[in-house]
Amino acid sequence: MLQDDILALLRSDPGGYRSGEAMSRTLGVSRAAVWKAVEALRSAGYEIVSAPNRGYCLSAAPDDLRA
């Protein structure tokens, strides 16, 4: 699932930023698909910070387990 792949990328560099464009190239999807997956993760309780010219950073994850 794309969300799991994005989480893996964000977790691979704790506290670091990953650009949406770089993630889209790595995963072979559009930047819009990355954005939609990030929004879905946010609505699932993940705190993902975004900053212009830097990208996305995972700042906190929910305590519950995902299937």
CHARMM-style PDB file with segment names, atoms N, HN, CA, C and O in Angstrom:
ATOM      1  N   MET     1       0.847  -1.173   0.000  1.00  0.00      PROA
ATOM      2  CA  MET     1       0.000   0.000   0.000  1.00  0.00      PROA
ATOM      3  C   MET     1       0.896   1.240   0.000  1.00  0.00      PROA
ATOM      4  O   MET     1       1.936   1.251   0.659  1.00  0.00      PROA
ATOM      5  N   LEU     2       0.509   2.254  -0.715  1.00  0.00      PROA
ATOM      6  HN  LEU     2      -0.336   2.245  -1.250  1.00  0.00      PROA
ATOM      7  CA  LEU     2       1.313   3.463  -0.859  1.00  0.00      PROA
ATOM      8  C   LEU     2       1.574   4.138   0.485  1.00  0.00      PROA
ATOM      9  O   LEU     2       2.672   4.642   0.723  1.00  0.00      PROA
ATOM     10  N   GLN     3       0.588   4.151   1.349  1.00  0.00      PROA
ATOM     11  HN  GLN     3      -0.304   3.742   1.156  1.00  0.00      PROA
ATOM     12  CA  GLN     3       0.772   4.782   2.656  1.00  0.00      PROA
ATOM     13  C   GLN     3       1.891   4.118   3.445  1.00  0.00      PROA
ATOM     14  O   GLN     3       2.684   4.799   4.095  1.00  0.00      PROA
ATOM     15  N   ASP     4       1.958   2.796   3.392  1.00  0.00      PROA
ATOM     16  HN  ASP     4       1.313   2.242   2.864  1.00  0.00      PROA
ATOM     17  CA  ASP     4       3.018   2.076   4.097  1.00  0.00      PROA
ATOM     18  C   ASP     4       4.386   2.417   3.521  1.00  0.00      PROA
ATOM     19  O   ASP     4       5.357   2.563   4.264  1.00  0.00      PROA
ATOM     20  N   ASP     5       4.462   2.542   2.209  1.00  0.00      PROA
ATOM     21  HN  ASP     5       3.674   2.423   1.606  1.00  0.00      PROA
ATOM     22  CA  ASP     5       5.726   2.890   1.565  1.00  0.00      PROA
ATOM     23  C   ASP     5       6.174   4.291   1.961  1.00  0.00      PROA
ATOM     24  O   ASP     5       7.359   4.519   2.207  1.00  0.00      PROA
ATOM     25  N   ILE     6       5.243   5.219   2.023  1.00  0.00      PROA
ATOM     26  HN  ILE     6       4.281   5.034   1.823  1.00  0.00      PROA
ATOM     27  CA  ILE     6       5.575   6.587   2.413  1.00  0.00      PROA
ATOM     28  C   ILE     6       6.015   6.635   3.872  1.00  0.00      PROA
ATOM     29  O   ILE     6       6.969   7.337   4.209  1.00  0.00      PROA
ATOM     30  N   LEU     7       5.331   5.899   4.731  1.00  0.00      PROA
ATOM     31  HN  LEU     7       4.556   5.329   4.457  1.00  0.00      PROA
ATOM     32  CA  LEU     7       5.748   5.835   6.135  1.00  0.00      PROA
ATOM     33  C   LEU     7       7.158   5.281   6.262  1.00  0.00      PROA
ATOM     34  O   LEU     7       7.956   5.783   7.053  1.00  0.00      PROA
ATOM     35  N   ALA     8       7.465   4.260   5.497  1.00  0.00      PROA
ATOM     36  HN  ALA     8       6.817   3.852   4.854  1.00  0.00      PROA
ATOM     37  CA  ALA     8       8.810   3.676   5.540  1.00  0.00      PROA
ATOM     38  C   ALA     8       9.859   4.703   5.124  1.00  0.00      PROA
ATOM     39  O   ALA     8      10.922   4.791   5.740  1.00  0.00      PROA
ATOM     40  N   LEU     9       9.567   5.476   4.086  1.00  0.00      PROA
ATOM     41  HN  LEU     9       8.704   5.404   3.586  1.00  0.00      PROA
ATOM     42  CA  LEU     9      10.511   6.506   3.645  1.00  0.00      PROA
ATOM     43  C   LEU     9      10.688   7.581   4.711  1.00  0.00      PROA
ATOM     44  O   LEU     9      11.811   8.002   4.988  1.00  0.00      PROA
ATOM     45  N   LEU    10       9.592   8.024   5.307  1.00  0.00      PROA
ATOM     46  HN  LEU    10       8.680   7.682   5.082  1.00  0.00      PROA
ATOM     47  CA  LEU    10       9.669   9.067   6.329  1.00  0.00      PROA
ATOM     48  C   LEU    10      10.377   8.566   7.585  1.00  0.00      PROA
ATOM     49  O   LEU    10      11.112   9.317   8.226  1.00  0.00      PROA
ATOM     50  N   ARG    11      10.162   7.315   7.934  1.00  0.00      PROA
ATOM     51  HN  ARG    11       9.565   6.704   7.414  1.00  0.00      PROA
ATOM     52  CA  ARG    11      10.805   6.749   9.130  1.00  0.00      PROA
ATOM     53  C   ARG    11      12.282   6.444   8.903  1.00  0.00      PROA
ATOM     54  O   ARG    11      13.039   6.320   9.866  1.00  0.00      PROA
ATOM     55  N   SER    12      12.696   6.323   7.665  1.00  0.00      PROA
ATOM     56  HN  SER    12      12.081   6.424   6.883  1.00  0.00      PROA
ATOM     57  CA  SER    12      14.098   5.995   7.383  1.00  0.00      PROA
ATOM     58  C   SER    12      15.051   7.149   7.715  1.00  0.00      PROA
ATOM     59  O   SER    12      16.259   6.944   7.833  1.00  0.00      PROA
ATOM     60  N   ASP    13      14.513   8.343   7.862  1.00  0.00      PROA
ATOM     61  HN  ASP    13      13.532   8.509   7.766  1.00  0.00      PROA
ATOM     62  CA  ASP    13      15.316   9.516   8.212  1.00  0.00      PROA
ATOM     63  C   ASP    13      14.587  10.293   9.304  1.00  0.00      PROA
ATOM     64  O   ASP    13      13.976  11.326   9.029  1.00  0.00      PROA
ATOM     65  N   PRO    14      14.648   9.795  10.558  1.00  0.00      PROA
ATOM     66  CA  PRO    14      13.909  10.444  11.649  1.00  0.00      PROA
ATOM     67  C   PRO    14      14.287  11.918  11.799  1.00  0.00      PROA
ATOM     68  O   PRO    14      15.462  12.270  11.896  1.00  0.00      PROA
ATOM     69  N   GLY    15      13.276  12.753  11.816  1.00  0.00      PROA
ATOM     70  HN  GLY    15      12.321  12.467  11.738  1.00  0.00      PROA
ATOM     71  CA  GLY    15      13.493  14.185  11.973  1.00  0.00      PROA
ATOM     72  C   GLY    15      13.912  14.888  10.691  1.00  0.00      PROA
ATOM     73  O   GLY    15      14.018  16.114  10.662  1.00  0.00      PROA
ATOM     74  N   GLY    16      14.149  14.131   9.641  1.00  0.00      PROA
ATOM     75  HN  GLY    16      14.063  13.135   9.665  1.00  0.00      PROA
ATOM     76  CA  GLY    16      14.551  14.723   8.374  1.00  0.00      PROA
ATOM     77  C   GLY    16      13.365  14.915   7.447  1.00  0.00      PROA
ATOM     78  O   GLY    16      12.310  14.306   7.626  1.00  0.00      PROA
ATOM     79  N   TYR    17      13.552  15.751   6.475  1.00  0.00      PROA
ATOM     80  HN  TYR    17      14.409  16.245   6.330  1.00  0.00      PROA
ATOM     81  CA  TYR    17      12.497  16.031   5.498  1.00  0.00      PROA
ATOM     82  C   TYR    17      12.749  15.250   4.209  1.00  0.00      PROA
ATOM     83  O   TYR    17      13.892  15.055   3.795  1.00  0.00      PROA
ATOM     84  N   ARG    18      11.668  14.815   3.596  1.00  0.00      PROA
ATOM     85  HN  ARG    18      10.740  14.974   3.933  1.00  0.00      PROA
ATOM     86  CA  ARG    18      11.712  14.134   2.289  1.00  0.00      PROA
ATOM     87  C   ARG    18      10.790  14.890   1.355  1.00  0.00      PROA
ATOM     88  O   ARG    18       9.635  15.149   1.694  1.00  0.00      PROA
ATOM     89  N   SER    19      11.286  15.245   0.189  1.00  0.00      PROA
ATOM     90  HN  SER    19      12.224  15.035  -0.087  1.00  0.00      PROA
ATOM     91  CA  SER    19      10.445  15.986  -0.743  1.00  0.00      PROA
ATOM     92  C   SER    19       9.407  15.072  -1.372  1.00  0.00      PROA
ATOM     93  O   SER    19       9.653  13.885  -1.584  1.00  0.00      PROA
ATOM     94  N   GLY    20       8.249  15.637  -1.665  1.00  0.00      PROA
ATOM     95  HN  GLY    20       8.049  16.602  -1.493  1.00  0.00      PROA
ATOM     96  CA  GLY    20       7.193  14.884  -2.330  1.00  0.00      PROA
ATOM     97  C   GLY    20       7.637  14.411  -3.699  1.00  0.00      PROA
ATOM     98  O   GLY    20       7.276  13.317  -4.132  1.00  0.00      PROA
ATOM     99  N   GLU    21       8.420  15.231  -4.380  1.00  0.00      PROA
ATOM    100  HN  GLU    21       8.714  16.119  -4.028  1.00  0.00      PROA
ATOM    101  CA  GLU    21       8.908  14.863  -5.705  1.00  0.00      PROA
ATOM    102  C   GLU    21       9.856  13.667  -5.622  1.00  0.00      PROA
ATOM    103  O   GLU    21       9.758  12.741  -6.427  1.00  0.00      PROA
ATOM    104  N   ALA    22      10.764  13.682  -4.664  1.00  0.00      PROA
ATOM    105  HN  ALA    22      10.844  14.434  -4.010  1.00  0.00      PROA
ATOM    106  CA  ALA    22      11.704  12.564  -4.516  1.00  0.00      PROA
ATOM    107  C   ALA    22      10.965  11.278  -4.156  1.00  0.00      PROA
ATOM    108  O   ALA    22      11.284  10.207  -4.671  1.00  0.00      PROA
ATOM    109  N   MET    23       9.975  11.391  -3.268  1.00  0.00      PROA
ATOM    110  HN  MET    23       9.716  12.261  -2.849  1.00  0.00      PROA
ATOM    111  CA  MET    23       9.213  10.194  -2.906  1.00  0.00      PROA
ATOM    112  C   MET    23       8.430   9.679  -4.102  1.00  0.00      PROA
ATOM    113  O   MET    23       8.325   8.468  -4.299  1.00  0.00      PROA
ATOM    114  N   SER    24       7.876  10.588  -4.904  1.00  0.00      PROA
ATOM    115  HN  SER    24       7.961  11.572  -4.744  1.00  0.00      PROA
ATOM    116  CA  SER    24       7.104  10.150  -6.070  1.00  0.00      PROA
ATOM    117  C   SER    24       7.995   9.427  -7.076  1.00  0.00      PROA
ATOM    118  O   SER    24       7.577   8.435  -7.673  1.00  0.00      PROA
ATOM    119  N   ARG    25       9.208   9.911  -7.265  1.00  0.00      PROA
ATOM    120  HN  ARG    25       9.548  10.717  -6.781  1.00  0.00      PROA
ATOM    121  CA  ARG    25      10.150   9.240  -8.181  1.00  0.00      PROA
ATOM    122  C   ARG    25      10.544   7.871  -7.637  1.00  0.00      PROA
ATOM    123  O   ARG    25      10.575   6.890  -8.379  1.00  0.00      PROA
ATOM    124  N   THR    26      10.843   7.805  -6.352  1.00  0.00      PROA
ATOM    125  HN  THR    26      10.819   8.602  -5.748  1.00  0.00      PROA
ATOM    126  CA  THR    26      11.252   6.543  -5.730  1.00  0.00      PROA
ATOM    127  C   THR    26      10.154   5.493  -5.826  1.00  0.00      PROA
ATOM    128  O   THR    26      10.422   4.322  -6.094  1.00  0.00      PROA
ATOM    129  N   LEU    27       8.908   5.927  -5.604  1.00  0.00      PROA
ATOM    130  HN  LEU    27       8.690   6.878  -5.387  1.00  0.00      PROA
ATOM    131  CA  LEU    27       7.785   4.988  -5.569  1.00  0.00      PROA
ATOM    132  C   LEU    27       7.109   4.807  -6.922  1.00  0.00      PROA
ATOM    133  O   LEU    27       6.252   3.936  -7.068  1.00  0.00      PROA
ATOM    134  N   GLY    28       7.475   5.611  -7.908  1.00  0.00      PROA
ATOM    135  HN  GLY    28       8.171   6.319  -7.790  1.00  0.00      PROA
ATOM    136  CA  GLY    28       6.895   5.480  -9.241  1.00  0.00      PROA
ATOM    137  C   GLY    28       5.446   5.918  -9.326  1.00  0.00      PROA
ATOM    138  O   GLY    28       4.654   5.342 -10.072  1.00  0.00      PROA
ATOM    139  N   VAL    29       5.099   6.954  -8.547  1.00  0.00      PROA
ATOM    140  HN  VAL    29       5.742   7.422  -7.941  1.00  0.00      PROA
ATOM    141  CA  VAL    29       3.741   7.493  -8.563  1.00  0.00      PROA
ATOM    142  C   VAL    29       3.824   9.004  -8.746  1.00  0.00      PROA
ATOM    143  O   VAL    29       4.914   9.576  -8.740  1.00  0.00      PROA
ATOM    144  N   SER    30       2.684   9.641  -8.908  1.00  0.00      PROA
ATOM    145  HN  SER    30       1.799   9.176  -8.913  1.00  0.00      PROA
ATOM    146  CA  SER    30       2.661  11.097  -9.076  1.00  0.00      PROA
ATOM    147  C   SER    30       2.810  11.799  -7.730  1.00  0.00      PROA
ATOM    148  O   SER    30       2.595  11.199  -6.676  1.00  0.00      PROA
ATOM    149  N   ARG    31       3.183  13.081  -7.781  1.00  0.00      PROA
ATOM    150  HN  ARG    31       3.357  13.568  -8.637  1.00  0.00      PROA
ATOM    151  CA  ARG    31       3.260  13.865  -6.540  1.00  0.00      PROA
ATOM    152  C   ARG    31       1.882  14.002  -5.917  1.00  0.00      PROA
ATOM    153  O   ARG    31       1.754  14.058  -4.694  1.00  0.00      PROA
ATOM    154  N   ALA    32       0.846  14.056  -6.755  1.00  0.00      PROA
ATOM    155  HN  ALA    32       0.950  14.010  -7.748  1.00  0.00      PROA
ATOM    156  CA  ALA    32      -0.521  14.138  -6.230  1.00  0.00      PROA
ATOM    157  C   ALA    32      -0.864  12.876  -5.432  1.00  0.00      PROA
ATOM    158  O   ALA    32      -1.538  12.955  -4.404  1.00  0.00      PROA
ATOM    159  N   ALA    33      -0.406  11.727  -5.899  1.00  0.00      PROA
ATOM    160  HN  ALA    33       0.141  11.663  -6.734  1.00  0.00      PROA
ATOM    161  CA  ALA    33      -0.656  10.477  -5.180  1.00  0.00      PROA
ATOM    162  C   ALA    33       0.063  10.489  -3.827  1.00  0.00      PROA
ATOM    163  O   ALA    33      -0.471  10.000  -2.832  1.00  0.00      PROA
ATOM    164  N   VAL    34       1.266  11.044  -3.798  1.00  0.00      PROA
ATOM    165  HN  VAL    34       1.700  11.441  -4.606  1.00  0.00      PROA
ATOM    166  CA  VAL    34       2.000  11.162  -2.533  1.00  0.00      PROA
ATOM    167  C   VAL    34       1.235  12.080  -1.591  1.00  0.00      PROA
ATOM    168  O   VAL    34       1.063  11.760  -0.415  1.00  0.00      PROA
ATOM    169  N   TRP    35       0.774  13.219  -2.102  1.00  0.00      PROA
ATOM    170  HN  TRP    35       0.914  13.479  -3.058  1.00  0.00      PROA
ATOM    171  CA  TRP    35       0.034  14.171  -1.277  1.00  0.00      PROA
ATOM    172  C   TRP    35      -1.230  13.531  -0.704  1.00  0.00      PROA
ATOM    173  O   TRP    35      -1.533  13.708   0.476  1.00  0.00      PROA
ATOM    174  N   LYS    36      -1.965  12.792  -1.529  1.00  0.00      PROA
ATOM    175  HN  LYS    36      -1.719  12.649  -2.487  1.00  0.00      PROA
ATOM    176  CA  LYS    36      -3.191  12.133  -1.060  1.00  0.00      PROA
ATOM    177  C   LYS    36      -2.883  11.101   0.012  1.00  0.00      PROA
ATOM    178  O   LYS    36      -3.624  10.978   0.987  1.00  0.00      PROA
ATOM    179  N   ALA    37      -1.808  10.368  -0.157  1.00  0.00      PROA
ATOM    180  HN  ALA    37      -1.206  10.468  -0.949  1.00  0.00      PROA
ATOM    181  CA  ALA    37      -1.426   9.368   0.843  1.00  0.00      PROA
ATOM    182  C   ALA    37      -1.012  10.044   2.154  1.00  0.00      PROA
ATOM    183  O   ALA    37      -1.337   9.559   3.238  1.00  0.00      PROA
ATOM    184  N   VAL    38      -0.298  11.159   2.049  1.00  0.00      PROA
ATOM    185  HN  VAL    38      -0.034  11.553   1.168  1.00  0.00      PROA
ATOM    186  CA  VAL    38       0.094  11.908   3.251  1.00  0.00      PROA
ATOM    187  C   VAL    38      -1.149  12.421   3.972  1.00  0.00      PROA
ATOM    188  O   VAL    38      -1.226  12.355   5.198  1.00  0.00      PROA
ATOM    189  N   GLU    39      -2.115  12.927   3.223  1.00  0.00      PROA
ATOM    190  HN  GLU    39      -2.052  12.980   2.226  1.00  0.00      PROA
ATOM    191  CA  GLU    39      -3.363  13.403   3.839  1.00  0.00      PROA
ATOM    192  C   GLU    39      -4.111  12.260   4.525  1.00  0.00      PROA
ATOM    193  O   GLU    39      -4.674  12.450   5.603  1.00  0.00      PROA
ATOM    194  N   ALA    40      -4.121  11.084   3.914  1.00  0.00      PROA
ATOM    195  HN  ALA    40      -3.664  10.930   3.038  1.00  0.00      PROA
ATOM    196  CA  ALA    40      -4.775   9.925   4.519  1.00  0.00      PROA
ATOM    197  C   ALA    40      -4.055   9.526   5.810  1.00  0.00      PROA
ATOM    198  O   ALA    40      -4.700   9.164   6.795  1.00  0.00      PROA
ATOM    199  N   LEU    41      -2.727   9.592   5.806  1.00  0.00      PROA
ATOM    200  HN  LEU    41      -2.203   9.887   5.007  1.00  0.00      PROA
ATOM    201  CA  LEU    41      -1.964   9.289   7.021  1.00  0.00      PROA
ATOM    202  C   LEU    41      -2.253  10.310   8.113  1.00  0.00      PROA
ATOM    203  O   LEU    41      -2.387   9.953   9.283  1.00  0.00      PROA
ATOM    204  N   ARG    42      -2.349  11.565   7.735  1.00  0.00      PROA
ATOM    205  HN  ARG    42      -2.241  11.855   6.785  1.00  0.00      PROA
ATOM    206  CA  ARG    42      -2.683  12.603   8.718  1.00  0.00      PROA
ATOM    207  C   ARG    42      -4.056  12.337   9.336  1.00  0.00      PROA
ATOM    208  O   ARG    42      -4.228  12.473  10.547  1.00  0.00      PROA
ATOM    209  N   SER    43      -5.023  11.964   8.518  1.00  0.00      PROA
ATOM    210  HN  SER    43      -4.883  11.853   7.534  1.00  0.00      PROA
ATOM    211  CA  SER    43      -6.366  11.707   9.054  1.00  0.00      PROA
ATOM    212  C   SER    43      -6.389  10.436   9.903  1.00  0.00      PROA
ATOM    213  O   SER    43      -7.300  10.245  10.709  1.00  0.00      PROA
ATOM    214  N   ALA    44      -5.389   9.566   9.724  1.00  0.00      PROA
ATOM    215  HN  ALA    44      -4.649   9.721   9.070  1.00  0.00      PROA
ATOM    216  CA  ALA    44      -5.286   8.354  10.540  1.00  0.00      PROA
ATOM    217  C   ALA    44      -4.540   8.620  11.851  1.00  0.00      PROA
ATOM    218  O   ALA    44      -4.367   7.706  12.658  1.00  0.00      PROA
ATOM    219  N   GLY    45      -4.099   9.856  12.067  1.00  0.00      PROA
ATOM    220  HN  GLY    45      -4.240  10.598  11.412  1.00  0.00      PROA
ATOM    221  CA  GLY    45      -3.472  10.211  13.334  1.00  0.00      PROA
ATOM    222  C   GLY    45      -1.976  10.472  13.282  1.00  0.00      PROA
ATOM    223  O   GLY    45      -1.379  10.806  14.305  1.00  0.00      PROA
ATOM    224  N   TYR    46      -1.360  10.329  12.124  1.00  0.00      PROA
ATOM    225  HN  TYR    46      -1.845  10.057  11.292  1.00  0.00      PROA
ATOM    226  CA  TYR    46       0.066  10.614  12.008  1.00  0.00      PROA
ATOM    227  C   TYR    46       0.263  12.116  11.889  1.00  0.00      PROA
ATOM    228  O   TYR    46      -0.465  12.793  11.162  1.00  0.00      PROA
ATOM    229  N   GLU    47       1.248  12.629  12.604  1.00  0.00      PROA
ATOM    230  HN  GLU    47       1.840  12.079  13.194  1.00  0.00      PROA
ATOM    231  CA  GLU    47       1.576  14.053  12.509  1.00  0.00      PROA
ATOM    232  C   GLU    47       2.711  14.192  11.508  1.00  0.00      PROA
ATOM    233  O   GLU    47       3.858  13.844  11.789  1.00  0.00      PROA
ATOM    234  N   ILE    48       2.371  14.703  10.342  1.00  0.00      PROA
ATOM    235  HN  ILE    48       1.439  14.985  10.113  1.00  0.00      PROA
ATOM    236  CA  ILE    48       3.347  14.895   9.277  1.00  0.00      PROA
ATOM    237  C   ILE    48       3.416  16.378   8.965  1.00  0.00      PROA
ATOM    238  O   ILE    48       2.439  16.989   8.534  1.00  0.00      PROA
ATOM    239  N   VAL    49       4.581  16.934   9.191  1.00  0.00      PROA
ATOM    240  HN  VAL    49       5.375  16.438   9.542  1.00  0.00      PROA
ATOM    241  CA  VAL    49       4.814  18.355   8.956  1.00  0.00      PROA
ATOM    242  C   VAL    49       5.259  18.530   7.514  1.00  0.00      PROA
ATOM    243  O   VAL    49       6.034  17.727   6.993  1.00  0.00      PROA
ATOM    244  N   SER    50       4.769  19.574   6.875  1.00  0.00      PROA
ATOM    245  HN  SER    50       4.139  20.226   7.298  1.00  0.00      PROA
ATOM    246  CA  SER    50       5.232  19.883   5.524  1.00  0.00      PROA
ATOM    247  C   SER    50       5.758  21.310   5.509  1.00  0.00      PROA
ATOM    248  O   SER    50       5.211  22.201   6.159  1.00  0.00      PROA
ATOM    249  N   ALA    51       6.827  21.505   4.757  1.00  0.00      PROA
ATOM    250  HN  ALA    51       7.272  20.781   4.229  1.00  0.00      PROA
ATOM    251  CA  ALA    51       7.434  22.826   4.653  1.00  0.00      PROA
ATOM    252  C   ALA    51       7.831  23.076   3.206  1.00  0.00      PROA
ATOM    253  O   ALA    51       8.386  22.193   2.552  1.00  0.00      PROA
ATOM    254  N   PRO    52       7.549  24.273   2.702  1.00  0.00      PROA
ATOM    255  CA  PRO    52       7.927  24.594   1.323  1.00  0.00      PROA
ATOM    256  C   PRO    52       9.435  24.428   1.107  1.00  0.00      PROA
ATOM    257  O   PRO    52      10.241  24.799   1.961  1.00  0.00      PROA
ATOM    258  N   ASN    53       9.791  23.880  -0.020  1.00  0.00      PROA
ATOM    259  HN  ASN    53       9.136  23.579  -0.714  1.00  0.00      PROA
ATOM    260  CA  ASN    53      11.187  23.657  -0.412  1.00  0.00      PROA
ATOM    261  C   ASN    53      11.928  22.668   0.477  1.00  0.00      PROA
ATOM    262  O   ASN    53      13.146  22.530   0.357  1.00  0.00      PROA
ATOM    263  N   ARG    54      11.216  21.973   1.372  1.00  0.00      PROA
ATOM    264  HN  ARG    54      10.227  22.086   1.470  1.00  0.00      PROA
ATOM    265  CA  ARG    54      11.857  20.968   2.220  1.00  0.00      PROA
ATOM    266  C   ARG    54      11.175  19.616   2.063  1.00  0.00      PROA
ATOM    267  O   ARG    54      11.843  18.595   1.906  1.00  0.00      PROA
ATOM    268  N   GLY    55       9.844  19.608   2.105  1.00  0.00      PROA
ATOM    269  HN  GLY    55       9.301  20.438   2.233  1.00  0.00      PROA
ATOM    270  CA  GLY    55       9.099  18.373   1.944  1.00  0.00      PROA
ATOM    271  C   GLY    55       8.309  17.998   3.179  1.00  0.00      PROA
ATOM    272  O   GLY    55       7.766  18.858   3.873  1.00  0.00      PROA
ATOM    273  N   TYR    56       8.251  16.691   3.449  1.00  0.00      PROA
ATOM    274  HN  TYR    56       8.692  15.992   2.886  1.00  0.00      PROA
ATOM    275  CA  TYR    56       7.450  16.152   4.550  1.00  0.00      PROA
ATOM    276  C   TYR    56       8.351  15.556   5.614  1.00  0.00      PROA
ATOM    277  O   TYR    56       9.413  15.010   5.315  1.00  0.00      PROA
ATOM    278  N   CYS    57       7.911  15.668   6.862  1.00  0.00      PROA
ATOM    279  HN  CYS    57       7.048  16.111   7.104  1.00  0.00      PROA
ATOM    280  CA  CYS    57       8.648  15.106   7.988  1.00  0.00      PROA
ATOM    281  C   CYS    57       7.644  14.472   8.953  1.00  0.00      PROA
ATOM    282  O   CYS    57       6.658  15.105   9.330  1.00  0.00      PROA
ATOM    283  N   LEU    58       7.891  13.240   9.346  1.00  0.00      PROA
ATOM    284  HN  LEU    58       8.692  12.725   9.040  1.00  0.00      PROA
ATOM    285  CA  LEU    58       7.034  12.558  10.312  1.00  0.00      PROA
ATOM    286  C   LEU    58       7.451  13.011  11.704  1.00  0.00      PROA
ATOM    287  O   LEU    58       8.567  12.732  12.142  1.00  0.00      PROA
ATOM    288  N   SER    59       6.551  13.713  12.406  1.00  0.00      PROA
ATOM    289  HN  SER    59       5.644  13.939  12.050  1.00  0.00      PROA
ATOM    290  CA  SER    59       6.897  14.220  13.734  1.00  0.00      PROA
ATOM    291  C   SER    59       6.306  13.370  14.849  1.00  0.00      PROA
ATOM    292  O   SER    59       6.839  13.370  15.959  1.00  0.00      PROA
ATOM    293  N   ALA    60       5.220  12.645  14.588  1.00  0.00      PROA
ATOM    294  HN  ALA    60       4.787  12.645  13.687  1.00  0.00      PROA
ATOM    295  CA  ALA    60       4.632  11.771  15.609  1.00  0.00      PROA
ATOM    296  C   ALA    60       3.720  10.755  14.940  1.00  0.00      PROA
ATOM    297  O   ALA    60       3.124  11.017  13.895  1.00  0.00      PROA
ATOM    298  N   ALA    61       3.626   9.595  15.568  1.00  0.00      PROA
ATOM    299  HN  ALA    61       4.110   9.382  16.417  1.00  0.00      PROA
ATOM    300  CA  ALA    61       2.768   8.522  15.060  1.00  0.00      PROA
ATOM    301  C   ALA    61       1.761   8.147  16.140  1.00  0.00      PROA
ATOM    302  O   ALA    61       2.055   8.280  17.328  1.00  0.00      PROA
ATOM    303  N   PRO    62       0.580   7.683  15.749  1.00  0.00      PROA
ATOM    304  CA  PRO    62      -0.410   7.278  16.750  1.00  0.00      PROA
ATOM    305  C   PRO    62       0.075   6.044  17.514  1.00  0.00      PROA
ATOM    306  O   PRO    62       0.941   5.310  17.038  1.00  0.00      PROA
ATOM    307  N   ASP    63      -0.487   5.827  18.688  1.00  0.00      PROA
ATOM    308  HN  ASP    63      -1.190   6.423  19.075  1.00  0.00      PROA
ATOM    309  CA  ASP    63      -0.091   4.704  19.528  1.00  0.00      PROA
ATOM    310  C   ASP    63      -0.706   3.383  19.078  1.00  0.00      PROA
ATOM    311  O   ASP    63      -0.226   2.322  19.476  1.00  0.00      PROA
ATOM    312  N   ASP    64      -1.749   3.419  18.266  1.00  0.00      PROA
ATOM    313  HN  ASP    64      -2.140   4.281  17.943  1.00  0.00      PROA
ATOM    314  CA  ASP    64      -2.416   2.173  17.865  1.00  0.00      PROA
ATOM    315  C   ASP    64      -1.637   1.458  16.761  1.00  0.00      PROA
ATOM    316  O   ASP    64      -0.845   2.063  16.039  1.00  0.00      PROA
ATOM    317  N   LEU    65      -1.883   0.178  16.655  1.00  0.00      PROA
ATOM    318  HN  LEU    65      -2.527  -0.313  17.242  1.00  0.00      PROA
ATOM    319  CA  LEU    65      -1.227  -0.633  15.625  1.00  0.00      PROA
ATOM    320  C   LEU    65      -2.051  -0.637  14.348  1.00  0.00      PROA
ATOM    321  O   LEU    65      -3.280  -0.585  14.389  1.00  0.00      PROA
ATOM    322  N   ARG    66      -1.353  -0.700  13.198  1.00  0.00      PROA
ATOM    323  HN  ARG    66      -0.355  -0.742  13.164  1.00  0.00      PROA
ATOM    324  CA  ARG    66      -2.036  -0.804  11.920  1.00  0.00      PROA
ATOM    325  C   ARG    66      -1.972  -2.237  11.448  1.00  0.00      PROA
ATOM    326  O   ARG    66      -1.019  -2.962  11.734  1.00  0.00      PROA
ATOM    327  N   ALA    67      -2.995  -2.634  10.725  1.00  0.00      PROA
ATOM    328  HN  ALA    67      -3.770  -2.046  10.493  1.00  0.00      PROA
ATOM    329  CA  ALA    67      -3.038  -4.009  10.208  1.00  0.00      PROA
ATOM    330  C   ALA    67      -1.964  -4.250   9.183  1.00  0.00      PROA
ATOM    331  OT1 ALA    67      -1.859  -5.354   8.648  1.00  0.00      PROA
TER     332      ALA     67
END
